[in-house]
Amino acid sequence: MKKAGYIILLLSLLGSVQTFSELVKAPLVLVHVLEHLVKDEQFSLTEFWEMHYISEPVMDEDFGKDQQLPFKSAHLPSHEIKDLYYPQLCQLQIRVSTNPTRNLEIF
């Protein structure tokens, strides 16, 4: 039963077109890390992560390749942004009548 739950969770996460398209670009990370290692054998994954995902973008010779890495842009469809940041709230009004023959009214 747990396995089915994990599969459903995974499929729901991959259901977003944006997320899936970013995951497809995952091999580009390996290629780009190898390119940096060819230039500098002492280059570490920590340096790669900081250079490409934490610090501000640098306009260097491989800027175009840097921008093709997965999860470099924050483009989300507008419906996903609304659902993530603005939960819809509803207002419930209940009126109780003093007349014993009337039922509870909910608006």
Backbone as JSON Lines, residues from 0, in Angstrom:
{"i":0,"aa":"M","n":[0.83,-1.19,0.0],"ca":[0.0,0.0,0.0],"c":[0.87,1.25,0.0]}
{"i":1,"aa":"K","n":[1.98,1.22,0.77],"ca":[2.88,2.36,0.79],"c":[3.46,2.63,-0.59]}
{"i":2,"aa":"K","n":[3.78,1.55,-1.29],"ca":[4.38,1.7,-2.61],"c":[3.42,2.41,-3.55]}
{"i":3,"aa":"A","n":[2.16,2.06,-3.5],"ca":[1.16,2.71,-4.35],"c":[1.05,4.19,-4.0]}
{"i":4,"aa":"G","n":[1.12,4.5,-2.72],"ca":[1.07,5.9,-2.28],"c":[2.26,6.69,-2.81]}
{"i":5,"aa":"Y","n":[3.44,6.08,-2.76],"ca":[4.63,6.75,-3.28],"c":[4.53,6.97,-4.78]}
{"i":6,"aa":"I","n":[4.0,5.99,-5.49],"ca":[3.85,6.12,-6.94],"c":[2.87,7.24,-7.27]}
{"i":7,"aa":"I","n":[1.76,7.31,-6.55],"ca":[0.77,8.37,-6.78],"c":[1.39,9.73,-6.48]}
{"i":8,"aa":"L","n":[2.15,9.83,-5.4],"ca":[2.81,11.09,-5.05],"c":[3.81,11.49,-6.13]}
{"i":9,"aa":"L","n":[4.6,10.55,-6.6],"ca":[5.58,10.83,-7.64],"c":[4.9,11.29,-8.92]}
{"i":10,"aa":"L","n":[3.84,10.61,-9.31],"ca":[3.13,10.99,-10.53],"c":[2.49,12.37,-10.4]}
{"i":11,"aa":"S","n":[1.99,12.69,-9.22],"ca":[1.39,14.01,-9.05],"c":[2.45,15.1,-9.11]}
{"i":12,"aa":"L","n":[3.64,14.82,-8.6],"ca":[4.72,15.8,-8.7],"c":[5.21,15.96,-10.13]}
{"i":13,"aa":"L","n":[5.27,14.86,-10.85],"ca":[5.71,14.92,-12.24],"c":[4.61,15.4,-13.17]}
{"i":14,"aa":"G","n":[3.4,15.49,-12.65],"ca":[2.28,15.92,-13.47],"c":[2.39,17.35,-13.96]}
{"i":15,"aa":"S","n":[3.13,18.15,-13.26],"ca":[3.33,19.52,-13.7],"c":[4.24,19.51,-14.92]}
{"i":16,"aa":"V","n":[3.8,20.13,-15.97],"ca":[4.59,20.17,-17.21],"c":[5.91,20.87,-16.95]}
{"i":17,"aa":"Q","n":[5.88,21.94,-16.17],"ca":[7.09,22.7,-15.88],"c":[8.12,21.83,-15.17]}
{"i":18,"aa":"T","n":[7.71,21.11,-14.15],"ca":[8.63,20.27,-13.4],"c":[9.2,19.17,-14.28]}
{"i":19,"aa":"F","n":[8.36,18.54,-15.08],"ca":[8.83,17.46,-15.94],"c":[9.84,17.98,-16.97]}
{"i":20,"aa":"S","n":[9.56,19.14,-17.56],"ca":[10.49,19.68,-18.55],"c":[11.83,20.04,-17.91]}
{"i":21,"aa":"E","n":[11.82,20.43,-16.65],"ca":[13.07,20.72,-15.96],"c":[13.83,19.43,-15.64]}
{"i":22,"aa":"L","n":[13.13,18.39,-15.26],"ca":[13.78,17.11,-14.95],"c":[14.42,16.49,-16.19]}
{"i":23,"aa":"V","n":[13.82,16.73,-17.35],"ca":[14.38,16.21,-18.6],"c":[15.75,16.83,-18.86]}
{"i":24,"aa":"K","n":[15.96,18.05,-18.37],"ca":[17.24,18.74,-18.59],"c":[18.31,18.32,-17.57]}
{"i":25,"aa":"A","n":[18.02,17.39,-16.69],"ca":[18.96,16.99,-15.64],"c":[20.32,16.52,-16.18]}
{"i":26,"aa":"P","n":[20.39,15.79,-17.3],"ca":[21.71,15.38,-17.8],"c":[22.62,16.56,-18.16]}
{"i":27,"aa":"L","n":[22.03,17.72,-18.43],"ca":[22.85,18.9,-18.73],"c":[23.72,19.3,-17.54]}
{"i":28,"aa":"V","n":[23.25,19.0,-16.34],"ca":[24.04,19.32,-15.14],"c":[25.34,18.53,-15.16]}
{"i":29,"aa":"L","n":[25.25,17.24,-15.43],"ca":[26.44,16.39,-15.47],"c":[27.41,16.86,-16.55]}
{"i":30,"aa":"V","n":[26.89,17.16,-17.72],"ca":[27.73,17.63,-18.82],"c":[28.43,18.93,-18.44]}
{"i":31,"aa":"H","n":[27.68,19.84,-17.82],"ca":[28.25,21.14,-17.47],"c":[29.29,21.0,-16.34]}
{"i":32,"aa":"V","n":[29.05,20.12,-15.39],"ca":[30.04,19.87,-14.33],"c":[31.32,19.33,-14.96]}
{"i":33,"aa":"L","n":[31.19,18.4,-15.89],"ca":[32.37,17.84,-16.55],"c":[33.14,18.9,-17.32]}
{"i":34,"aa":"E","n":[32.42,19.84,-17.95],"ca":[33.09,20.94,-18.66],"c":[33.92,21.77,-17.68]}
{"i":35,"aa":"H","n":[33.38,22.03,-16.5],"ca":[34.13,22.79,-15.5],"c":[35.32,21.98,-14.98]}
{"i":36,"aa":"L","n":[35.16,20.68,-14.83],"ca":[36.27,19.83,-14.37],"c":[37.4,19.77,-15.38]}
{"i":37,"aa":"V","n":[37.08,19.83,-16.67],"ca":[38.12,19.85,-17.71],"c":[38.95,21.12,-17.58]}
{"i":38,"aa":"K","n":[38.28,22.24,-17.29],"ca":[39.0,23.52,-17.13],"c":[39.82,23.55,-15.84]}
{"i":39,"aa":"D","n":[39.27,22.98,-14.76],"ca":[39.92,23.03,-13.45],"c":[39.64,21.72,-12.71]}
{"i":40,"aa":"E","n":[40.68,20.9,-12.54],"ca":[40.52,19.59,-11.9],"c":[40.14,19.7,-10.42]}
{"i":41,"aa":"Q","n":[40.41,20.83,-9.79],"ca":[40.1,21.03,-8.38],"c":[38.67,21.53,-8.16]}
{"i":42,"aa":"F","n":[37.93,21.71,-9.23],"ca":[36.56,22.24,-9.15],"c":[35.67,21.23,-8.43]}
{"i":43,"aa":"S","n":[34.86,21.7,-7.47],"ca":[34.02,20.79,-6.68],"c":[32.54,21.01,-6.99]}
{"i":44,"aa":"L","n":[31.73,20.04,-6.59],"ca":[30.28,20.17,-6.77],"c":[29.72,21.32,-5.93]}
{"i":45,"aa":"T","n":[30.33,21.58,-4.79],"ca":[29.9,22.7,-3.96],"c":[30.12,24.02,-4.7]}
{"i":46,"aa":"E","n":[31.27,24.14,-5.34],"ca":[31.54,25.35,-6.13],"c":[30.55,25.48,-7.29]}
{"i":47,"aa":"F","n":[30.26,24.35,-7.93],"ca":[29.31,24.36,-9.04],"c":[27.94,24.84,-8.56]}
{"i":48,"aa":"W","n":[27.48,24.27,-7.45],"ca":[26.16,24.63,-6.91],"c":[26.12,26.12,-6.57]}
{"i":49,"aa":"E","n":[27.15,26.6,-5.89],"ca":[27.19,28.01,-5.51],"c":[27.24,28.92,-6.74]}
{"i":50,"aa":"M","n":[28.07,28.55,-7.72],"ca":[28.24,29.37,-8.91],"c":[26.96,29.45,-9.74]}
{"i":51,"aa":"H","n":[26.25,28.34,-9.85],"ca":[25.12,28.29,-10.78],"c":[23.75,28.46,-10.14]}
{"i":52,"aa":"Y","n":[23.62,28.22,-8.85],"ca":[22.3,28.26,-8.23],"c":[22.18,29.21,-7.04]}
{"i":53,"aa":"I","n":[23.28,29.59,-6.42],"ca":[23.19,30.43,-5.23],"c":[23.57,31.88,-5.52]}
{"i":54,"aa":"S","n":[24.72,32.08,-6.15],"ca":[25.19,33.45,-6.4],"c":[24.47,34.05,-7.61]}
{"i":55,"aa":"E","n":[24.63,35.36,-7.75],"ca":[24.03,36.07,-8.89],"c":[24.66,35.58,-10.19]}
{"i":56,"aa":"P","n":[23.88,35.53,-11.28],"ca":[24.44,35.08,-12.56],"c":[25.56,36.0,-13.05]}
{"i":57,"aa":"V","n":[26.59,35.39,-13.61],"ca":[27.73,36.12,-14.15],"c":[27.71,35.98,-15.67]}
{"i":58,"aa":"M","n":[27.85,37.09,-16.37],"ca":[27.85,37.07,-17.84],"c":[29.25,36.67,-18.32]}
{"i":59,"aa":"D","n":[29.54,35.37,-18.32],"ca":[30.83,34.89,-18.8],"c":[30.65,34.15,-20.11]}
{"i":60,"aa":"E","n":[31.69,33.46,-20.56],"ca":[31.65,32.82,-21.88],"c":[30.64,31.67,-21.95]}
{"i":61,"aa":"D","n":[30.28,31.07,-20.84],"ca":[29.3,29.97,-20.87],"c":[27.95,30.36,-20.26]}
{"i":62,"aa":"F","n":[27.62,31.65,-20.29],"ca":[26.36,32.13,-19.73],"c":[25.16,31.44,-20.38]}
{"i":63,"aa":"G","n":[25.2,31.24,-21.69],"ca":[24.11,30.58,-22.4],"c":[23.89,29.16,-21.9]}
{"i":64,"aa":"K","n":[24.98,28.44,-21.66],"ca":[24.87,27.08,-21.13],"c":[24.35,27.09,-19.7]}
{"i":65,"aa":"D","n":[24.79,28.1,-18.93],"ca":[24.31,28.21,-17.55],"c":[22.8,28.38,-17.5]}
{"i":66,"aa":"Q","n":[22.25,29.14,-18.42],"ca":[20.81,29.41,-18.43],"c":[19.99,28.21,-18.89]}
{"i":67,"aa":"Q","n":[20.64,27.22,-19.52],"ca":[19.94,26.02,-19.96],"c":[19.85,24.96,-18.87]}
{"i":68,"aa":"L","n":[20.54,25.17,-17.76],"ca":[20.51,24.2,-16.67],"c":[19.11,24.13,-16.07]}
{"i":69,"aa":"P","n":[18.74,22.98,-15.51],"ca":[17.4,22.86,-14.94],"c":[17.21,23.75,-13.71]}
{"i":70,"aa":"F","n":[15.99,24.2,-13.55],"ca":[15.56,25.02,-12.41],"c":[16.31,26.34,-12.29]}
{"i":71,"aa":"K","n":[16.74,26.89,-13.43],"ca":[17.39,28.19,-13.43],"c":[16.37,29.32,-13.53]}
{"i":72,"aa":"S","n":[15.2,29.04,-14.04],"ca":[14.19,30.09,-14.17],"c":[13.05,29.79,-13.22]}
{"i":73,"aa":"A","n":[12.34,30.84,-12.86],"ca":[11.22,30.69,-11.92],"c":[9.9,30.84,-12.65]}
{"i":74,"aa":"H","n":[9.81,30.34,-13.85],"ca":[8.57,30.46,-14.61],"c":[7.59,29.4,-14.17]}
{"i":75,"aa":"L","n":[6.48,29.84,-13.62],"ca":[5.39,28.95,-13.24],"c":[4.13,29.45,-13.93]}
{"i":76,"aa":"P","n":[3.29,28.56,-14.41],"ca":[2.01,29.01,-14.94],"c":[1.22,29.75,-13.87]}
{"i":77,"aa":"S","n":[0.43,30.71,-14.3],"ca":[-0.27,31.58,-13.34],"c":[-1.2,30.8,-12.42]}
{"i":78,"aa":"H","n":[-1.82,29.71,-12.91],"ca":[-2.71,28.96,-12.03],"c":[-1.93,28.27,-10.92]}
{"i":79,"aa":"E","n":[-0.69,27.87,-11.17],"ca":[0.1,27.24,-10.13],"c":[0.51,28.26,-9.08]}
{"i":80,"aa":"I","n":[0.85,29.48,-9.5],"ca":[1.23,30.52,-8.54],"c":[0.05,30.83,-7.63]}
{"i":81,"aa":"K","n":[-1.13,30.97,-8.2],"ca":[-2.32,31.28,-7.4],"c":[-2.57,30.17,-6.39]}
{"i":82,"aa":"D","n":[-2.45,28.93,-6.83],"ca":[-2.72,27.81,-5.93],"c":[-1.66,27.68,-4.84]}
{"i":83,"aa":"L","n":[-0.42,28.06,-5.15],"ca":[0.63,27.94,-4.16],"c":[0.6,29.05,-3.11]}
{"i":84,"aa":"Y","n":[0.32,30.27,-3.55],"ca":[0.48,31.41,-2.66],"c":[-0.82,32.03,-2.16]}
{"i":85,"aa":"Y","n":[-1.9,31.83,-2.85],"ca":[-3.16,32.46,-2.48],"c":[-4.26,31.42,-2.3]}
{"i":86,"aa":"P","n":[-4.32,30.78,-1.16],"ca":[-5.39,29.8,-0.97],"c":[-6.75,30.5,-0.98]}
{"i":87,"aa":"Q","n":[-7.71,29.85,-1.59],"ca":[-9.04,30.44,-1.67],"c":[-9.76,30.21,-0.34]}
{"i":88,"aa":"L","n":[-10.29,31.3,0.19],"ca":[-11.02,31.23,1.44],"c":[-12.5,31.45,1.16]}
{"i":89,"aa":"C","n":[-13.33,30.85,1.94],"ca":[-14.77,31.06,1.79],"c":[-15.32,31.57,3.11]}
{"i":90,"aa":"Q","n":[-16.44,32.24,3.0],"ca":[-17.09,32.78,4.19],"c":[-18.4,32.03,4.38]}
{"i":91,"aa":"L","n":[-18.63,31.59,5.58],"ca":[-19.82,30.81,5.9],"c":[-20.66,31.61,6.88]}
{"i":92,"aa":"Q","n":[-21.91,31.84,6.51],"ca":[-22.83,32.55,7.39],"c":[-23.92,31.58,7.83]}
{"i":93,"aa":"I","n":[-24.16,31.55,9.12],"ca":[-25.21,30.67,9.66],"c":[-26.21,31.55,10.4]}
{"i":94,"aa":"R","n":[-27.46,31.38,10.05],"ca":[-28.53,32.09,10.73],"c":[-29.42,31.07,11.43]}
{"i":95,"aa":"V","n":[-29.67,31.3,12.67],"ca":[-30.54,30.42,13.43],"c":[-31.84,31.17,13.67]}
{"i":96,"aa":"S","n":[-32.91,30.6,13.21],"ca":[-34.21,31.24,13.36],"c":[-34.78,30.97,14.75]}
{"i":97,"aa":"T","n":[-35.48,31.96,15.28],"ca":[-36.14,31.76,16.57],"c":[-37.47,31.05,16.4]}
{"i":98,"aa":"N","n":[-37.9,30.92,15.16],"ca":[-39.15,30.23,14.87],"c":[-38.86,28.73,14.88]}
{"i":99,"aa":"P","n":[-39.46,27.95,15.76],"ca":[-39.16,26.52,15.87],"c":[-39.57,25.71,14.65]}
{"i":100,"aa":"T","n":[-40.39,26.24,13.77],"ca":[-40.82,25.46,12.6],"c":[-39.84,25.59,11.44]}
{"i":101,"aa":"R","n":[-38.92,26.55,11.51],"ca":[-37.94,26.73,10.42],"c":[-36.66,25.97,10.72]}
{"i":102,"aa":"N","n":[-36.03,25.5,9.69],"ca":[-34.77,24.77,9.84],"c":[-33.59,25.74,9.87]}
{"i":103,"aa":"L","n":[-32.44,25.21,10.12],"ca":[-31.2,25.96,10.11],"c":[-30.89,26.37,8.68]}
{"i":104,"aa":"E","n":[-30.55,27.64,8.46],"ca":[-30.23,28.14,7.13],"c":[-28.73,28.4,7.04]}
{"i":105,"aa":"I","n":[-28.14,27.93,5.98],"ca":[-26.72,28.17,5.73],"c":[-26.59,28.88,4.4]}
{"i":106,"aa":"F","n":[-25.88,29.99,4.4],"ca":[-25.67,30.78,3.17],"c":[-24.23,30.75,2.79]}
